[in-house]
Amino acid sequence: MSQTARTRPEASEQALSEAYDTALLDLDGVVYAGGNAIAHAVASLGTARSGGMHLAYVTNNALRTPDAVAEHLSELGIPTGADDVITSAQAVARLISEQVPAGARVLVIGGEGLRVALRERGLEPVESADDDPAAVVQGFGGPDLPWGRFAEASYAVARGVPWFASNTDLTIPSARGIAPGNGAAVEVVRIATGAEPQVAGKPLPPMHRETILRTGAKRPLVVGDRLDTDIEGAFNGEVDSLLVLTGVTDGAQLLAAPPQHRPTYVDADLRGLLTGQPEVVEEGDGFRCGGWTAQAGSEHLELAGEGEALDGLRALCAAAWTAAGDGTCELDGGKALARLGL
């Protein structure tokens, strides 16, 4: 797929909740962290929903079932039905069902979310490599997943059984910080076997297909905190995206983003759904947003002015992405970001 490299965040005169029919929201790092709602998430989503925006929750975390996720969101004050939740477990189960016979056995390395999704596709979850599985599927199993489960997967994969992974996120946000994700567990089996799994989750096409099939979105907006899953997934699906800075992505990573990791919009949190987005204007050798002007120097990104920190970050994005073109900006933006407190 060939796309023109984005060189600045876009503007929107309308509130994003009015400009798009459906928000495809990541969960960890966007709506909650460690199970607790992120500041402003509940109120912002309630306002967006009451204004007519359809809210769908799209997660690479394959541990919990859609019912469990919906119940958790509802307990947080975000009324949600299971049909509003799309998981990488559902995406990988569909992918497997298209490649193995109906009723086939699948060795599960992960949690209940995978088992429920496989049964939904008419497949039989099993626990051992000796159960004659037609496929192996690996998804996030939580912090208490026994080490022996990775060995079980390795035995089957080494025998030539097709291997699937719900996703390959190396990390996952938690209440105590950043923890290892399913991608770290996938690496264990990869190292043991030398094999490569078929992956379904964001940013790859199977997850985008699953999301569109289940939501029927016509003009979706992907909302996420990760450049390498949420934003790249939107890029691959050729839909717009909003990056919120409540999860794993910081200002330095955003400035260095290659084209496939550059969001359409940038905001602090989910309140960004309820507002328009300011224009970033080219001025001379630099870019202005609000009261800030940014430009690319010989070694550093330079920032002048004052005002809202997010406007300064948007201006810096324009300077960095323009300088980088189709690549990654290598200019030092540390001092500029420090001025913004980011």
N, C-alpha and C positions, 0 to 999 in steps of 0.2 A: 504494500500500500504506500502510495506517495502522497504526502501532505506537506503543505507549506509550513515551515517552522514558525511557530508563534514568537513574536518579538516583544510583546507586552501584554499585560492583563487587559481584558476588554472592559468596556463600559456598558452599563445598562441603565436606561432611564426608568424602566419599570422595576419594581421589586422582583427579585428572582422567583419568588413564590407565585407571581402573576405571569411572568414571562415563560415559565415551564409548567407542563401539566403534571409531571411526576418527579419527585425527588427520590433518587436511588441512593439511600443513605448507608454508609458503612456504620458499624456499631462501635467496636472497640476503638477508643480514641476520638470518636465523633459524638456519639450519644451518651456513652458511659465509659468509665475506666474502672476496672476492678469491680464491676457490678454496680457502682454508684453513678448516678446521673452527673454528667458534666455541667458546669455552671451555664445557665441560660438555655439548656437544651430542651427541657420540658415545656417551658413557656413558649419558646420560639416555634417548636414543632406544633404545639396546640394552635397558635395563631396562624401558621401556614396552612394547617389542615382546615381550620374554620373558614379560611378564605378560598377554599376549593382545591388546594393542591393535594394530589394523592401522594401519600407517604409509603414508600416501600423500603424495607430494611435488608440490605444485601451484605452478607458477611462471609468471609473466607474461613471463619471458625466453624469447623464441622462437628464440634463436640455436642452441642445441644440441638434438640429437635426444634422445628418451627413453633410447635405448641409451647415449649418451654421458654423460648425467646419471647414469644408474644405475651406470655404470662408475666415474665420479668418486666418487659416494657410497660405493661399495663399497671403493674405494681409501682413503677416509678412515676406514674401519672400520665403515661402516653398510651391511650387506648389503642390496642393493636390486636388484630386477628392473625391466626396462623397463616392465612393466605397472603398476608402482607410481608411475610418473611421469606427470603430466598437465601439458601445456604450453599456453600461449595459442596456439601454432602449431596444435595439434590443434583447439582451439576455433574458431579463425578459419577453418581449412580446412573444418570441418563447416558453418559458417555460409555460406561461399562455395558449397559443393557443393549447398546447398539453393536457390540462386538462379541457378545457371548450368547449362548442359547437361552431361551426363556426358562426360568426356574433353575439356572445354574448356581452353583455354590461359589461364594466369594469370601475369601479370608479377610477378616476385618481387623485392622490394627488401628484402634481409635475408640470413640465413644458411641453413645446411643444414637446420636444424630445420624451417623453413617448407617447403622443397622435399620433405622426407620426408613431412610431414603432408599436403601436397597430393596426392602420389602415393598415399598411403593412401586418399584419397577419390576416386581415379580421375581426378584432374586433372593437366594437363601444365604444369609450370613452364617459363616462358620468360624471356628476359633483356632483350628490347627492346620498346619501344612500337610498333615496326614489325612485330612478330610477330603482329599481330591478336589481342591478348588480350581475353578476355571479362571480366576483372577485374584489378585491381591489388591486391596485398597487401604491406603494409609491416610489418616486424618488426625487432627489434633485430639489427643486423648486426655488432656489435663495434666497437672503436675504429678499425679500419682500413677501414671501409666507404667506398668512394670517393664523393666529392661528386657525381660524374656520375650516380650511381644515383638521387639525388633529382631530378635533371633528367629522367631517363628516366620516373620516376613522374609527374612534372608534365606531360610531354608527353601521356601516355595519359589522365590524369585530365582535362586540359583539353579533350580530345576527347569527353568524356562517358563514359569507361569507368568502371564502378562501382569505388569505392575502399574497401578494407578495411584495418584495422589490427589487429595482434595485441593491442596494448595501448597505453595513452597515459601510462605512468609517465614523468614528466619526468626522474627521476633513478634511478640504480642504484648500490648500494654497491660499492666496490672496495677492494682492499688498501691503496690510497693515499688513500682518501677517497670523497667522493660525486661520481660522474661523470654526464654527461648520459645519459639513457635514451632509449627509443624515442619517448616523447612529444615530446622535443625535436626528433627527426628528423621526426616527423609534422607538427610546426609549420612546418617548412621547406616542405613540400609544400602545406600549408594556405595559407601566405602567398603562395606562387607561383600558386595556382589559385583561391583563394576557396572551395574545395569542403570538404565535411565527410565524413570516413570513417565507415563502420560499424565499430564497435569490439567485439571479442569478449572481451578479457581482463578480469580482476578490475578493478573491482567489479561488472561487468555480468552479466546473466543467462546469456549463452552460456557463460561460463566455469564458472559454478556447475552448469549443466546437464551440461556435458562431464565435470565432476568426479564428479557423482553417477552418471552413466551408466557411467563407467569403474570406479568403486570399489564401487558398490552399498552405500554407507554408509547405515545406518539412524539412527544417532545420532552425527553427526559433530561434531568440534570444530575450527574453523578456528584455526590458529596462525600469527601473522604479526607483522611489525614495522612495518607501514605502516597508518595510519588510513584513508587515502583509497583503498586497494585491498583489503587483507586484511580489515580490520574492516568497512568499508562493504560489501564483498562478502558477508560473513557476515550483516550486517544485511539486505541485499537478499534473501538466501536464507533468512532467518528461522531461522538456526542460531546456536549459541553460539560465542564466540570467546575466545581467549587472546592478549593482547598481550605480547610480550617486548621488553625494552628493550635489545636487542643490535644494533639497526639504526638506522633514520633517525628514529624518533620519540623526542622528549625529554619531560621532565616538563611543561614549559610548554605544549607542543602538546596533550598529553593532557588537561590541566586545561581547555583552551579548546575541547575537542572538542564539536561539535554532536551531536545524538542519533544520527545514522547512523554516527558515528565513535567511539562509546563501546563499548569491549569489555566482554564479560561478566566477564572476569578479567584481572588485571594481575600480571605477575611479571618477575623480573630476566632470566631465561633459561629454557632448556628444562628445567631442574630443576623448574620449576613444574608440569610434567606429572605428576610423581611424588608430589605432595603434595596435601592438601586446600587450600582457600582460606579465609582467616579472614573472620569476619563483620564487617561495618561496621554499627555500632549508632548509632541516633539518640539523642542525649543533650542535652536542653534545646534550645539554639539551635545545637548543633553535632553532629558525628559522631565517634565513637570507633572506632579500630581498633588493637588491641594497646595499647601505652602512649601512643598519640597521640590528641589531640582537635583537630579542625579546625572552623573556622566561617567564614562569609562576613561580613567587616566592611563598612564603607561604601565603602572603596576598595581594600582588600587582603583576601586570604585569610590567615587567622590560624591559627597552629599552636602547640600547647602539648604538653608531655610529653617522653617519650624512648622509645627502643626501636628496633625494626627499621625501616630507612628505607622499605622497601616498605609497611609498615603505615601510616606517615605519609602516603605518597603515596596510598594507597587512601582514607584519611580525607579528604585534600584533594580527591580526585576527587568524593567524595560532597558535600562543601560546594560545590564549584564547579558540578557538574552540577545540583544542586538549585537553586542560585541562578540558573542559566542557563535552566532549564526546557527549552523547545523551541528555544532559541537557543544562542548561544556566550557563555561566561563571559568578561567583560571585566575582572574584578577582577585586580589584580596579585598573582601568586603567587610572585614572585621571591625574596623574603626567606624565605618558608616553604620553598621548594625548596632554597634555599641551606643551611638548617638540616639538611636531609636529605642534603646532598652530591649533589643531583641537578640 
